Amino acid sequence: MPESRELDFFAQMLEAQGAVTLRCPMVTILDAEDPAAVEAWLERLIEFAFDDLILLTGEGLRRLAAAARRGGRESQMIEALRRLRTITRGPKPVRALRDLGLTPGLTASRPTTEGVIETLSRERLAGRRIGVQLYPGNPNIALVDFLRQAGAEPDTVVPYRYASDAETARVEKTIREMAAGRVDAVAFTSSPQVERLQEVARECGLEEQLAKGLAQTRLAAVGPVVAQAIEAMGGKVAIMPAAAFHMKPLVSAICAAFEIG
């Protein structure tokens, strides 16, 4: 299990069902390197510069709220969010909104960029000013170009960044364990975890072992975005929740796949 956030909670849920977990955290999350850019974007939000706000991740909204809190402006941020329309990609930003006491607006038809575009394609966007919360490593050109072509004015922010959280030796050992057939399943909960696995395989000359391990290990994805990253790596997703794409449904899907619990 490569998840860094809530790793112990995730492991304990599986261990309660009799699983033996191998914990290999790969990614940690930090505030954006350029806080001034985030603060400037927040200022525009608070000054009611946006008609809509697209939220792609729950972590993004939480980081924005934390930045506003540090500046003593969280209540103003929440008031600004209350006045505009939010568009959420999946359940995590919905929960983050509710944690702030807010009701979500539009929810994407599917928890992917394509789902956001599909949902917004039914809306009149010309002349609308739209804040777009992105996540690290993905400028989401498809979404930004769609908004511009629809006549909207997108204003993007990336409120956090990823940093490696694993010693290469630990990831290397995990790849070798997979190749040796000693791992039954790997549960991925974010695409940067997949990228880190590939990075270590390249660095250590273990690309063949990784390919072998992926072919004989059941790969679990928390949702469609992570599933796409796994498939791009050359893996095949064997386990994924049917609808709700977060940790508890993922645990249930893993238990169902192994007929345990």
C-alpha positions in Angstrom: 0.0 0.0 0.0 1.7 3.2 -1.2 -0.7 5.8 0.3 1.0 8.3 2.6 -2.1 10.1 3.9 -4.2 8.1 6.3 -1.9 5.1 5.7 -2.4 3.6 9.2 -6.2 4.0 8.9 -6.2 2.3 5.5 -4.0 -0.5 6.7 -6.1 -1.1 9.9 -9.3 -1.5 7.9 -7.7 -4.2 5.8 -6.0 -5.9 8.7 -9.3 -6.0 10.5 -10.4 -8.3 7.7 -7.4 -10.6 8.1 -5.0 -9.1 5.5 -1.3 -8.7 6.0 -0.3 -5.3 4.8 3.0 -4.1 3.4 3.3 -0.4 3.9 5.4 1.5 1.4 4.4 5.2 1.5 5.6 6.9 -1.7 4.1 10.4 -1.8 3.6 13.2 0.7 1.8 16.5 0.1 3.2 19.9 0.8 1.9 23.5 0.4 2.7 25.2 -2.9 6.2 26.4 -3.5 4.9 29.9 -4.4 2.5 30.9 -1.6 2.2 34.4 -3.1 0.5 33.0 -6.3 -2.0 31.1 -4.1 -2.7 34.2 -1.9 -3.2 36.3 -5.0 -5.7 33.8 -6.4 -7.5 33.7 -3.0 -7.7 37.5 -3.1 -9.5 37.3 -6.4 -11.9 34.7 -5.0 -12.6 36.7 -1.9 -13.2 39.8 -4.1 -15.9 37.9 -5.9 -14.0 37.7 -9.2 -15.4 34.3 -10.1 -18.9 33.1 -11.2 -18.0 29.5 -10.8 -15.3 27.4 -9.2 -14.2 24.0 -10.5 -12.8 21.8 -7.7 -10.8 18.7 -8.9 -9.6 17.5 -5.5 -10.6 17.7 -1.9 -7.0 18.3 -0.9 -7.0 21.4 -3.1 -9.9 23.0 -1.3 -8.5 22.1 2.1 -5.1 23.7 1.2 -6.9 26.8 0.0 -8.9 27.0 3.2 -5.7 26.5 5.3 -4.0 29.3 3.3 -7.0 31.6 3.9 -7.0 30.7 7.6 -3.3 31.6 7.9 -4.1 35.0 6.5 -7.1 35.5 8.8 -9.5 35.4 5.8 -11.2 32.0 6.0 -14.6 33.4 6.8 -14.4 35.7 3.8 -13.3 32.7 1.6 -16.3 30.7 2.8 -18.6 33.6 2.1 -17.2 33.9 -1.4 -17.7 30.2 -2.0 -21.3 30.5 -0.8 -22.0 33.1 -3.4 -20.6 31.3 -6.5 -21.4 27.9 -8.1 -19.1 25.0 -7.5 -18.4 22.2 -9.9 -16.9 19.1 -8.3 -15.1 16.3 -10.0 -15.8 13.6 -7.4 -16.7 12.8 -3.8 -13.6 14.2 -2.2 -14.2 17.9 -3.1 -17.8 17.4 -2.1 -16.8 16.3 1.3 -14.3 19.1 1.6 -17.1 21.6 0.8 -19.4 20.0 3.4 -16.6 20.2 6.0 -16.8 24.0 5.5 -20.5 24.0 5.9 -21.2 24.5 2.2 -23.5 22.7 -0.2 -22.0 21.5 -3.5 -23.3 22.9 -6.7 -22.9 20.8 -9.9 -21.3 17.4 -9.7 -19.5 15.9 -12.7 -21.3 13.1 -14.5 -18.1 11.1 -14.0 -15.2 11.8 -11.6 -12.8 12.6 -14.3 -11.8 15.6 -16.4 -14.0 14.2 -19.2 -16.9 14.1 -16.8 -16.4 17.7 -15.8 -16.3 18.8 -19.5 -19.3 16.7 -20.3 -21.3 18.3 -17.5 -20.3 21.8 -18.3 -20.9 21.3 -22.0 -24.6 21.5 -21.1 -24.2 24.9 -19.5 -23.9 28.4 -21.0 -20.3 29.5 -20.1 -19.7 32.5 -22.4 -18.5 35.5 -20.4 -18.4 33.5 -17.1 -15.3 33.9 -14.9 -14.3 30.4 -13.7 -11.8 29.6 -11.0 -10.1 26.2 -11.6 -8.3 24.3 -8.8 -5.8 22.1 -10.4 -3.4 19.5 -8.9 0.3 19.1 -9.2 1.8 17.7 -12.4 -1.3 18.2 -14.5 -2.0 21.6 -16.1 -5.2 20.0 -17.4 -4.9 21.7 -20.8 -8.0 19.8 -22.1 -10.2 21.4 -19.4 -8.7 24.9 -19.7 -9.0 24.9 -23.5 -12.6 23.7 -23.3 -13.5 26.6 -21.0 -11.8 29.2 -23.3 -13.4 27.7 -26.4 -16.8 28.0 -24.6 -16.2 31.7 -24.1 -15.3 31.5 -20.4 -12.4 33.1 -18.6 -10.5 30.4 -16.6 -8.3 31.4 -13.7 -6.2 28.5 -12.4 -4.5 27.7 -9.1 -2.4 24.8 -7.8 -2.5 25.0 -4.0 -0.2 22.1 -3.2 2.7 20.0 -4.5 3.9 16.4 -4.2 7.2 15.4 -2.7 8.8 11.9 -2.5 8.1 10.3 0.8 9.8 7.0 0.3 13.4 5.8 0.4 14.2 4.2 -3.0 15.3 1.0 -1.2 11.8 0.5 0.2 10.1 0.9 -3.2 12.8 -1.3 -4.9 12.1 -4.0 -2.3 8.3 -3.8 -3.0 8.9 -4.2 -6.8 11.1 -7.3 -6.2 8.5 -8.7 -3.9 5.8 -8.2 -6.6 8.0 -9.8 -9.2 8.6 -12.8 -6.9 4.9 -13.4 -6.5 4.8 -12.6 -2.8 2.3 -9.7 -3.1 -1.4 -10.5 -3.7 -2.6 -7.0 -4.4 -1.4 -3.4 -4.5 -3.9 -0.6 -3.7 -3.2 2.7 -5.4 -5.1 5.8 -4.2 -3.4 8.5 -6.3 -1.7 8.8 -9.7 1.6 10.2 -8.2 2.1 6.8 -6.4 2.0 5.1 -9.8 4.5 7.6 -11.2 6.8 7.1 -8.3 6.8 3.3 -8.8 7.8 3.8 -12.4 10.5 6.3 -11.5 12.1 3.9 -9.1 11.9 1.0 -11.5 13.8 3.2 -14.1 16.4 4.4 -11.6 17.1 0.9 -10.4 17.0 -1.0 -13.7 13.9 -2.9 -12.5 11.5 -2.2 -15.4 11.3 -5.9 -16.4 10.7 -6.9 -12.7 8.0 -4.2 -12.5 6.3 -5.4 -15.6 6.4 -9.0 -14.3 5.0 -7.9 -10.9 2.2 -5.9 -12.5 1.2 -8.9 -14.6 0.8 -11.3 -11.7 -0.4 -8.9 -8.9 -4.0 -7.8 -8.6 -4.0 -4.0 -8.9 -6.6 -2.0 -7.1 -7.5 1.6 -8.0 -9.5 4.0 -5.8 -11.2 5.5 -8.9 -11.1 6.1 -12.7 -8.3 8.7 -12.6 -5.9 6.3 -10.8 -7.1 3.5 -13.0 -6.0 5.5 -16.1 -2.6 6.0 -14.6 -2.2 2.3 -13.9 -3.2 1.4 -17.4 -0.8 3.9 -18.8 1.9 2.2 -16.8 1.0 -1.1 -18.5 -1.0 -2.6 -15.6 -4.5 -3.9 -15.6 -6.9 -2.8 -12.9 -8.6 -5.8 -11.3 -10.3 -4.0 -8.4 -12.1 -0.7 -8.2 -15.2 0.5 -6.3 -18.3 0.5 -8.5 -19.5 4.0 -7.6 -18.1 5.8 -4.5 -14.4 6.4 -5.2 -12.8 6.8 -1.8 -11.0 4.6 0.8 -13.8 2.6 2.5 -15.4 1.5 -0.8 -11.9 0.5 -2.0 -11.4 -1.7 1.1 -14.8 -3.3 0.5 -13.9 -3.9 -3.2 -10.6 -5.5 -2.1 -12.4 -7.7 0.4 -15.0 -8.8 -2.2 -12.3 -9.6 -4.7 -10.6 -12.0 -2.2 -13.9 -13.2 -0.7 -13.0 -12.1 2.8 -14.9 -10.3 5.6 
